[in-house]
Amino acid sequence: MAGAFGAHALRGRLAQEALAVFETAARYQLLHAVALLAVAALVGQAPHRWLRLAARSLTLGVIVFSGSLYALALTGQRWWGAVTPAGGLLLMLGWLALLVAALRPGR
């Protein structure tokens, strides 16, 4: 939905650079939404602490990462760009936790 909004409602209203930032936010949000669906299914079967950490980190990471990029694109306030790496670190933590959960013996 965010991608469609950016492609249709914002094209022509935002500078090309801001539109590219908005599209990046939408792409990462979509990718991690799919990953979160998979993690939720796994947590439902085996609520392991690493899976719960992955779910929390991915959720918070996409909120901070994509949210800060949306805010940057829509407001033009450059300081939002300083928030984005924190979201990226949370996303990386989520993927790392998912990897640890997958590599644990007997899981």
C-alpha positions as CSV (number, residue, x, y, z in Angstrom):
1,M,0.0,0.0,0.0
2,A,2.8,2.4,0.8
3,G,4.5,1.6,-2.5
4,A,1.3,2.3,-4.4
5,F,0.8,5.5,-2.5
6,G,4.4,6.6,-3.3
7,A,4.1,5.6,-7.0
8,H,0.7,7.3,-7.6
9,A,0.0,10.0,-5.0
10,L,3.5,11.3,-4.5
11,R,4.9,11.2,-8.0
12,G,5.1,14.8,-9.2
13,R,4.7,16.1,-5.6
14,L,8.1,15.0,-4.3
15,A,11.5,15.5,-5.7
16,Q,13.0,12.5,-7.5
17,E,15.5,11.9,-4.6
18,A,12.7,12.1,-2.0
19,L,10.6,9.7,-4.0
20,A,13.5,7.2,-4.2
21,V,13.9,7.4,-0.4
22,F,10.1,6.7,0.0
23,E,10.4,3.7,-2.4
24,T,13.3,2.3,-0.4
25,A,11.3,2.5,2.8
26,A,8.3,0.8,1.1
27,R,10.6,-2.0,-0.3
28,Y,12.2,-2.7,3.1
29,Q,8.8,-2.6,4.8
30,L,7.4,-5.2,2.4
31,L,10.4,-7.5,2.6
32,H,10.4,-7.5,6.3
33,A,6.6,-7.9,6.5
34,V,7.0,-11.2,4.6
35,A,9.8,-12.2,6.9
36,L,7.7,-11.4,10.0
37,L,4.9,-13.6,8.7
38,A,7.3,-16.5,8.5
39,V,8.8,-15.8,11.9
40,A,5.3,-15.6,13.4
41,A,4.5,-19.0,12.0
42,L,7.7,-20.4,13.5
43,V,7.0,-18.8,16.9
44,G,3.6,-20.4,16.8
45,Q,5.1,-23.8,16.4
46,A,8.1,-23.4,18.7
47,P,8.2,-20.2,20.8
48,H,11.9,-20.1,21.3
49,R,13.6,-17.0,22.7
50,W,15.7,-16.5,19.6
51,L,12.6,-16.5,17.4
52,R,10.9,-14.0,19.8
53,L,14.0,-11.8,19.7
54,A,14.0,-12.0,15.9
55,A,10.3,-11.0,15.8
56,R,10.8,-8.1,18.1
57,S,13.9,-6.8,16.4
58,L,12.4,-7.1,12.9
59,T,9.2,-5.3,14.0
60,L,11.0,-2.5,15.8
61,G,13.6,-2.3,13.1
62,V,11.1,-1.9,10.2
63,I,9.2,0.8,12.2
64,V,12.4,2.8,12.9
65,F,14.1,2.1,9.5
66,S,11.2,2.6,7.2
67,G,9.4,5.1,9.4
68,S,12.5,7.4,9.5
69,L,12.8,7.1,5.7
70,Y,9.1,7.9,5.2
71,A,9.5,11.0,7.5
72,L,12.7,12.1,5.6
73,A,11.0,11.8,2.3
74,L,7.7,13.5,3.3
75,T,9.2,16.3,5.5
76,G,12.6,16.9,3.9
77,Q,14.0,17.1,7.4
78,R,17.5,15.7,6.9
79,W,18.0,14.8,10.6
80,W,15.6,11.8,10.1
81,G,18.5,10.3,8.1
82,A,20.4,10.0,11.4
83,V,17.7,7.8,12.9
84,T,17.7,5.3,10.0
85,P,20.9,3.4,10.9
86,A,19.4,2.5,14.3
87,G,16.6,0.8,12.4
88,G,19.1,-0.9,10.2
89,L,20.9,-2.3,13.2
90,L,17.7,-3.7,14.6
91,L,16.9,-5.4,11.3
92,M,20.4,-6.9,11.3
93,L,19.9,-8.1,14.8
94,G,16.6,-9.7,13.8
95,W,18.1,-11.6,10.9
96,L,21.0,-12.7,13.1
97,A,18.6,-13.9,15.8
98,L,16.7,-15.8,13.1
99,L,20.0,-17.4,11.9
100,V,20.9,-18.4,15.5
101,A,17.4,-20.0,15.9
102,A,17.9,-21.9,12.6
103,L,21.3,-23.2,13.6
104,R,20.4,-24.4,17.0
105,P,20.6,-28.2,17.3
106,G,17.2,-29.9,17.5
107,R,15.3,-27.0,16.1
